[in-house]
Amino acid sequence: LLSALFRGTDLVPSDVMAGCILLRVRHKRETLELRRLNILQKPQCTD
């Protein structure tokens, strides 16, 4: 399945990792922005 999806592309494992890192950074920025605007509640710590 994955081989068919990436057929004809010139990707190496480091490209995939870089993409994952960029997605994580984007998600973190969006989460912080939503918290700043008080749209998303801060997580509650449980004891």
C-alpha distance matrix in Angstrom:
0.0 3.8 5.5 5.3 6.4 9.0 10.1 13.8 14.5 16.9 15.8 17.1 16.9 20.1 18.8 16.2 19.2 21.5 19.4 19.4 23.1 23.8 22.2 24.3 27.4 26.9 26.5 29.5 31.6 30.9 31.7 35.0 35.9 35.5 37.6 40.1 40.5 40.8 38.0 36.1 38.1 38.2 36.8 39.6 40.1 40.9 43.3
3.8 0.0 3.8 5.4 4.9 6.3 8.4 11.9 11.8 13.8 12.2 13.5 13.2 16.4 15.0 12.5 15.6 17.8 15.9 16.1 19.7 20.5 19.2 21.4 24.3 24.1 24.0 26.9 28.9 28.5 29.5 32.5 33.5 33.5 35.6 37.9 38.5 39.0 36.4 34.4 36.5 36.4 35.1 38.0 38.5 39.5 41.9
5.5 3.8 0.0 3.8 5.4 5.3 5.8 9.4 10.0 12.0 11.3 12.7 13.3 16.6 15.3 13.6 17.0 19.0 17.5 18.3 21.7 22.5 21.7 24.0 26.7 26.5 26.8 29.7 31.5 31.3 32.6 35.4 36.4 36.5 38.7 40.9 41.5 42.2 39.7 37.8 39.9 39.8 38.6 41.5 41.9 43.0 45.3
5.3 5.4 3.8 0.0 3.8 5.6 5.2 8.8 10.3 13.2 13.2 15.3 16.3 19.3 17.5 15.8 19.4 21.0 19.0 20.0 23.6 23.7 22.7 25.3 28.0 27.3 27.6 30.8 32.3 31.7 33.2 36.2 36.8 36.8 39.2 41.4 41.6 42.5 39.7 38.1 40.4 40.6 39.6 42.7 43.3 44.5 47.0
6.4 4.9 5.4 3.8 0.0 3.8 5.8 8.8 9.1 12.1 11.6 14.1 14.9 17.5 15.1 13.4 16.9 18.3 15.8 17.0 20.5 20.4 19.2 22.0 24.5 23.7 24.1 27.3 28.7 28.1 29.7 32.7 33.1 33.2 35.7 37.7 38.0 38.9 36.2 34.7 37.1 37.4 36.6 39.8 40.6 41.9 44.6
9.0 6.3 5.3 5.6 3.8 0.0 3.8 6.3 5.7 8.4 8.0 10.7 12.1 14.6 12.3 11.2 14.9 16.1 14.2 15.9 19.1 19.1 18.6 21.5 23.7 23.2 24.0 27.0 28.3 28.2 29.9 32.6 33.2 33.6 36.1 37.9 38.4 39.6 37.1 35.5 38.0 37.9 37.3 40.5 41.1 42.7 45.2
10.1 8.4 5.8 5.2 5.8 3.8 0.0 3.8 5.6 8.5 9.6 12.4 14.4 17.1 14.9 14.4 18.2 19.2 17.6 19.5 22.6 22.5 22.3 25.2 27.3 26.8 27.7 30.7 31.9 31.8 33.6 36.3 36.7 37.3 39.8 41.5 42.0 43.2 40.6 39.2 41.7 41.7 41.0 44.3 44.9 46.4 48.9
13.8 11.9 9.4 8.8 8.8 6.3 3.8 0.0 3.8 6.8 9.2 12.4 15.3 17.3 14.9 15.3 19.0 19.4 18.1 20.6 23.3 22.8 23.0 26.2 27.8 27.2 28.7 31.6 32.4 32.4 34.6 37.0 37.3 38.1 40.7 42.1 42.6 44.2 41.7 40.5 43.2 43.2 42.8 46.1 46.8 48.6 51.1
14.5 11.8 10.0 10.3 9.1 5.7 5.6 3.8 0.0 3.8 5.9 9.4 12.3 13.9 11.2 12.0 15.6 15.8 14.6 17.3 19.8 19.3 19.8 22.9 24.3 24.0 25.6 28.4 29.1 29.4 31.6 33.9 34.2 35.2 37.7 39.0 39.7 41.3 39.1 37.8 40.5 40.3 40.0 43.4 44.0 45.9 48.5
16.9 13.8 12.0 13.2 12.1 8.4 8.5 6.8 3.8 0.0 3.8 6.9 10.4 11.5 9.4 11.1 14.3 14.3 14.1 16.9 18.9 18.7 19.9 22.7 23.8 24.0 25.9 28.3 29.0 29.8 32.0 33.9 34.4 35.8 38.1 39.2 40.2 41.9 40.0 38.6 41.1 40.6 40.3 43.6 44.1 46.0 48.4
15.8 12.2 11.3 13.2 11.6 8.0 9.6 9.2 5.9 3.8 0.0 3.8 6.8 8.1 6.1 7.4 10.6 11.1 11.0 13.5 15.6 15.8 17.0 19.5 20.9 21.3 23.0 25.2 26.3 27.2 29.1 31.1 31.9 33.2 35.3 36.6 37.8 39.3 37.4 35.8 38.1 37.4 37.0 40.3 40.5 42.4 44.8
17.1 13.5 12.7 15.3 14.1 10.7 12.4 12.4 9.4 6.9 3.8 0.0 3.8 5.5 5.4 6.9 9.1 10.2 11.2 13.1 14.8 15.9 17.3 19.1 20.6 21.7 23.3 25.1 26.5 27.7 29.3 31.0 32.3 33.7 35.4 36.8 38.3 39.7 38.1 36.2 38.1 37.1 36.4 39.5 39.5 41.3 43.4
16.9 13.2 13.3 16.3 14.9 12.1 14.4 15.3 12.3 10.4 6.8 3.8 0.0 3.8 5.4 5.2 6.3 8.7 9.9 10.8 12.5 14.4 15.5 16.8 18.6 20.2 21.3 22.8 24.7 26.0 27.2 28.9 30.6 31.9 33.3 34.9 36.6 37.6 36.1 33.9 35.6 34.4 33.5 36.4 36.2 37.9 39.8
20.1 16.4 16.6 19.3 17.5 14.6 17.1 17.3 13.9 11.5 8.1 5.5 3.8 0.0 3.8 5.4 5.0 6.0 8.5 9.8 10.4 12.2 14.2 15.2 16.4 18.2 19.9 21.0 22.5 24.3 25.6 27.0 28.6 30.3 31.6 32.8 34.7 36.0 34.8 32.7 34.4 33.0 32.4 35.5 35.2 37.3 39.2
18.8 15.0 15.3 17.5 15.1 12.3 14.9 14.9 11.2 9.4 6.1 5.4 5.4 3.8 0.0 3.8 5.5 5.1 6.2 8.7 9.9 10.6 12.4 14.4 15.4 16.5 18.4 20.1 21.2 22.6 24.4 25.9 27.1 28.7 30.4 31.6 33.2 34.7 33.2 31.4 33.5 32.5 32.2 35.5 35.6 37.8 40.0
16.2 12.5 13.6 15.8 13.4 11.2 14.4 15.3 12.0 11.1 7.4 6.9 5.2 5.4 3.8 0.0 3.8 5.5 5.1 6.3 8.8 10.0 10.7 12.5 14.4 15.4 16.6 18.5 20.2 21.2 22.6 24.6 25.9 27.1 28.8 30.4 31.8 33.0 31.3 29.3 31.3 30.4 29.7 32.9 33.1 35.1 37.4
19.2 15.6 17.0 19.4 16.9 14.9 18.2 19.0 15.6 14.3 10.6 9.1 6.3 5.0 5.5 3.8 0.0 3.8 5.3 5.0 6.2 8.6 9.9 10.6 12.4 14.3 15.3 16.6 18.5 20.0 21.1 22.7 24.4 25.8 27.1 28.6 30.5 31.5 30.2 28.0 29.6 28.3 27.6 30.7 30.6 32.6 34.7
21.5 17.8 19.0 21.0 18.3 16.1 19.2 19.4 15.8 14.3 11.1 10.2 8.7 6.0 5.1 5.5 3.8 0.0 3.8 5.4 5.1 6.2 8.6 9.9 10.6 12.3 14.2 15.4 16.6 18.4 20.0 21.2 22.6 24.4 25.9 27.0 28.8 30.3 29.1 27.2 29.2 27.9 27.8 31.0 31.2 33.6 35.9
19.4 15.9 17.5 19.0 15.8 14.2 17.6 18.1 14.6 14.1 11.0 11.2 9.9 8.5 6.2 5.1 5.3 3.8 0.0 3.8 5.4 5.1 6.2 8.6 10.0 10.6 12.3 14.3 15.4 16.5 18.3 20.1 21.2 22.6 24.4 25.7 27.1 28.6 27.0 25.3 27.5 26.7 26.6 30.0 30.6 32.9 35.5
19.4 16.1 18.3 20.0 17.0 15.9 19.5 20.6 17.3 16.9 13.5 13.1 10.8 9.8 8.7 6.3 5.0 5.4 3.8 0.0 3.8 5.5 5.1 6.2 8.7 9.9 10.5 12.3 14.4 15.4 16.4 18.4 20.0 21.1 22.6 24.3 25.9 26.9 25.3 23.2 25.1 24.1 23.6 26.9 27.2 29.4 31.9
23.1 19.7 21.7 23.6 20.5 19.1 22.6 23.3 19.8 18.9 15.6 14.8 12.5 10.4 9.9 8.8 6.2 5.1 5.4 3.8 0.0 3.8 5.4 5.1 6.2 8.6 9.9 10.6 12.4 14.3 15.3 16.6 18.4 20.1 21.2 22.5 24.5 25.7 24.7 22.6 24.3 22.9 22.7 26.0 26.2 28.7 31.1
23.8 20.5 22.5 23.7 20.4 19.1 22.5 22.8 19.3 18.7 15.8 15.9 14.4 12.2 10.6 10.0 8.6 6.2 5.1 5.5 3.8 0.0 3.8 5.4 5.1 6.2 8.6 9.9 10.7 12.3 14.2 15.5 16.6 18.4 20.1 21.1 22.7 24.4 23.2 21.6 23.8 22.9 23.2 26.8 27.5 30.2 32.9
22.2 19.2 21.7 22.7 19.2 18.6 22.3 23.0 19.8 19.9 17.0 17.3 15.5 14.2 12.4 10.7 9.9 8.6 6.2 5.1 5.4 3.8 0.0 3.8 5.5 5.1 6.1 8.6 9.9 10.6 12.2 14.3 15.3 16.5 18.3 19.9 21.2 22.4 20.8 19.1 21.4 20.8 21.0 24.6 25.6 28.1 31.0
24.3 21.4 24.0 25.3 22.0 21.5 25.2 26.2 22.9 22.7 19.5 19.1 16.8 15.2 14.4 12.5 10.6 9.9 8.6 6.2 5.1 5.4 3.8 0.0 3.8 5.4 5.1 6.1 8.6 9.9 10.5 12.3 14.2 15.4 16.5 18.2 20.1 20.9 19.7 17.5 19.3 18.2 18.1 21.6 22.3 24.9 27.6
27.4 24.3 26.7 28.0 24.5 23.7 27.3 27.8 24.3 23.8 20.9 20.6 18.6 16.4 15.4 14.4 12.4 10.6 10.0 8.7 6.2 5.1 5.5 3.8 0.0 3.8 5.5 5.2 6.2 8.7 9.9 10.6 12.3 14.3 15.4 16.4 18.5 19.9 19.2 17.5 19.4 18.2 18.8 22.3 23.1 26.1 28.8
26.9 24.1 26.5 27.3 23.7 23.2 26.8 27.2 24.0 24.0 21.3 21.7 20.2 18.2 16.5 15.4 14.3 12.3 10.6 9.9 8.6 6.2 5.1 5.4 3.8 0.0 3.8 5.5 5.2 6.2 8.6 10.0 10.6 12.4 14.3 15.3 16.7 18.4 17.2 15.9 18.4 18.0 19.0 22.7 24.1 27.1 30.1
26.5 24.0 26.8 27.6 24.1 24.0 27.7 28.7 25.6 25.9 23.0 23.3 21.3 19.9 18.4 16.6 15.3 14.2 12.3 10.5 9.9 8.6 6.1 5.1 5.5 3.8 0.0 3.8 5.5 5.2 6.1 8.6 9.9 10.6 12.3 14.1 15.4 16.4 14.9 13.1 15.5 15.1 15.7 19.5 21.0 23.8 27.0
29.5 26.9 29.7 30.8 27.3 27.0 30.7 31.6 28.4 28.3 25.2 25.1 22.8 21.0 20.1 18.5 16.6 15.4 14.3 12.3 10.6 9.9 8.6 6.1 5.2 5.5 3.8 0.0 3.8 5.5 5.1 6.2 8.6 9.9 10.6 12.2 14.3 15.2 14.6 12.5 14.2 13.1 13.9 17.6 18.8 21.9 24.9
31.6 28.9 31.5 32.3 28.7 28.3 31.9 32.4 29.1 29.0 26.3 26.5 24.7 22.5 21.2 20.2 18.5 16.6 15.4 14.4 12.4 10.7 9.9 8.6 6.2 5.2 5.5 3.8 0.0 3.8 5.5 5.2 6.1 8.7 9.9 10.4 12.4 14.2 13.8 12.7 14.9 14.2 16.0 19.6 21.2 24.5 27.6
30.9 28.5 31.3 31.7 28.1 28.2 31.8 32.4 29.4 29.8 27.2 27.7 26.0 24.3 22.6 21.2 20.0 18.4 16.5 15.4 14.3 12.3 10.6 9.9 8.7 6.2 5.2 5.5 3.8 0.0 3.8 5.5 5.1 6.2 8.6 9.7 10.6 12.3 11.1 10.3 13.2 13.4 15.3 19.0 21.2 24.3 27.7
31.7 29.5 32.6 33.2 29.7 29.9 33.6 34.6 31.6 32.0 29.1 29.3 27.2 25.6 24.4 22.6 21.1 20.0 18.3 16.4 15.3 14.2 12.2 10.5 9.9 8.6 6.1 5.1 5.5 3.8 0.0 3.8 5.4 5.2 6.2 8.6 10.0 10.5 9.5 7.6 9.9 9.8 11.5 15.2 17.4 20.5 23.9
35.0 32.5 35.4 36.2 32.7 32.6 36.3 37.0 33.9 33.9 31.1 31.0 28.9 27.0 25.9 24.6 22.7 21.2 20.1 18.4 16.6 15.5 14.3 12.3 10.6 10.0 8.6 6.2 5.2 5.5 3.8 0.0 3.8 5.5 5.1 6.1 8.7 9.7 10.1 8.7 10.4 9.6 12.0 15.4 17.4 20.9 24.1
35.9 33.5 36.4 36.8 33.1 33.2 36.7 37.3 34.2 34.4 31.9 32.3 30.6 28.6 27.1 25.9 24.4 22.6 21.2 20.0 18.4 16.6 15.3 14.2 12.3 10.6 9.9 8.6 6.1 5.1 5.4 3.8 0.0 3.8 5.4 4.9 6.3 8.6 8.8 8.9 11.4 11.7 14.6 18.0 20.5 23.9 27.2
35.5 33.5 36.5 36.8 33.2 33.6 37.3 38.1 35.2 35.8 33.2 33.7 31.9 30.3 28.7 27.1 25.8 24.4 22.6 21.1 20.1 18.4 16.5 15.4 14.3 12.4 10.6 9.9 8.7 6.2 5.2 5.5 3.8 0.0 3.8 5.4 5.1 6.2 5.2 5.4 8.5 9.9 12.7 16.1 19.0 22.2 25.6
37.6 35.6 38.7 39.2 35.7 36.1 39.8 40.7 37.7 38.1 35.3 35.4 33.3 31.6 30.4 28.8 27.1 25.9 24.4 22.6 21.2 20.1 18.3 16.5 15.4 14.3 12.3 10.6 9.9 8.6 6.2 5.1 5.4 3.8 0.0 3.8 5.3 4.8 5.9 4.9 6.3 6.8 10.2 13.2 16.0 19.4 22.7
40.1 37.9 40.9 41.4 37.7 37.9 41.5 42.1 39.0 39.2 36.6 36.8 34.9 32.8 31.6 30.4 28.6 27.0 25.7 24.3 22.5 21.1 19.9 18.2 16.4 15.3 14.1 12.2 10.4 9.7 8.6 6.1 4.9 5.4 3.8 0.0 3.8 5.4 7.7 8.3 9.6 9.9 13.5 16.2 18.8 22.3 25.4
40.5 38.5 41.5 41.6 38.0 38.4 42.0 42.6 39.7 40.2 37.8 38.3 36.6 34.7 33.2 31.8 30.5 28.8 27.1 25.9 24.5 22.7 21.2 20.1 18.5 16.7 15.4 14.3 12.4 10.6 10.0 8.7 6.3 5.1 5.3 3.8 0.0 3.8 5.5 7.7 9.8 11.4 15.0 17.7 20.8 24.0 27.3
40.8 39.0 42.2 42.5 38.9 39.6 43.2 44.2 41.3 41.9 39.3 39.7 37.6 36.0 34.7 33.0 31.5 30.3 28.6 26.9 25.7 24.4 22.4 20.9 19.9 18.4 16.4 15.2 14.2 12.3 10.5 9.7 8.6 6.2 4.8 5.4 3.8 0.0 3.8 5.5 6.6 8.8 12.3 14.6 18.0 21.0 24.3
38.0 36.4 39.7 39.7 36.2 37.1 40.6 41.7 39.1 40.0 37.4 38.1 36.1 34.8 33.2 31.3 30.2 29.1 27.0 25.3 24.7 23.2 20.8 19.7 19.2 17.2 14.9 14.6 13.8 11.1 9.5 10.1 8.8 5.2 5.9 7.7 5.5 3.8 0.0 3.8 6.6 9.6 12.5 15.2 18.7 21.4 25.1
36.1 34.4 37.8 38.1 34.7 35.5 39.2 40.5 37.8 38.6 35.8 36.2 33.9 32.7 31.4 29.3 28.0 27.2 25.3 23.2 22.6 21.6 19.1 17.5 17.5 15.9 13.1 12.5 12.7 10.3 7.6 8.7 8.9 5.4 4.9 8.3 7.7 5.5 3.8 0.0 3.8 6.6 9.0 12.0 15.4 18.1 21.8
38.1 36.5 39.9 40.4 37.1 38.0 41.7 43.2 40.5 41.1 38.1 38.1 35.6 34.4 33.5 31.3 29.6 29.2 27.5 25.1 24.3 23.8 21.4 19.3 19.4 18.4 15.5 14.2 14.9 13.2 9.9 10.4 11.4 8.5 6.3 9.6 9.8 6.6 6.6 3.8 0.0 3.8 6.3 8.6 12.2 14.9 18.5
38.2 36.4 39.8 40.6 37.4 37.9 41.7 43.2 40.3 40.6 37.4 37.1 34.4 33.0 32.5 30.4 28.3 27.9 26.7 24.1 22.9 22.9 20.8 18.2 18.2 18.0 15.1 13.1 14.2 13.4 9.8 9.6 11.7 9.9 6.8 9.9 11.4 8.8 9.6 6.6 3.8 0.0 3.8 6.4 9.4 12.7 16.0
36.8 35.1 38.6 39.6 36.6 37.3 41.0 42.8 40.0 40.3 37.0 36.4 33.5 32.4 32.2 29.7 27.6 27.8 26.6 23.6 22.7 23.2 21.0 18.1 18.8 19.0 15.7 13.9 16.0 15.3 11.5 12.0 14.6 12.7 10.2 13.5 15.0 12.3 12.5 9.0 6.3 3.8 0.0 3.8 6.5 9.4 13.0
39.6 38.0 41.5 42.7 39.8 40.5 44.3 46.1 43.4 43.6 40.3 39.5 36.4 35.5 35.5 32.9 30.7 31.0 30.0 26.9 26.0 26.8 24.6 21.6 22.3 22.7 19.5 17.6 19.6 19.0 15.2 15.4 18.0 16.1 13.2 16.2 17.7 14.6 15.2 12.0 8.6 6.4 3.8 0.0 3.8 6.4 9.8
40.1 38.5 41.9 43.3 40.6 41.1 44.9 46.8 44.0 44.1 40.5 39.5 36.2 35.2 35.6 33.1 30.6 31.2 30.6 27.2 26.2 27.5 25.6 22.3 23.1 24.1 21.0 18.8 21.2 21.2 17.4 17.4 20.5 19.0 16.0 18.8 20.8 18.0 18.7 15.4 12.2 9.4 6.5 3.8 0.0 3.8 6.7
40.9 39.5 43.0 44.5 41.9 42.7 46.4 48.6 45.9 46.0 42.4 41.3 37.9 37.3 37.8 35.1 32.6 33.6 32.9 29.4 28.7 30.2 28.1 24.9 26.1 27.1 23.8 21.9 24.5 24.3 20.5 20.9 23.9 22.2 19.4 22.3 24.0 21.0 21.4 18.1 14.9 12.7 9.4 6.4 3.8 0.0 3.8
43.3 41.9 45.3 47.0 44.6 45.2 48.9 51.1 48.5 48.4 44.8 43.4 39.8 39.2 40.0 37.4 34.7 35.9 35.5 31.9 31.1 32.9 31.0 27.6 28.8 30.1 27.0 24.9 27.6 27.7 23.9 24.1 27.2 25.6 22.7 25.4 27.3 24.3 25.1 21.8 18.5 16.0 13.0 9.8 6.7 3.8 0.0
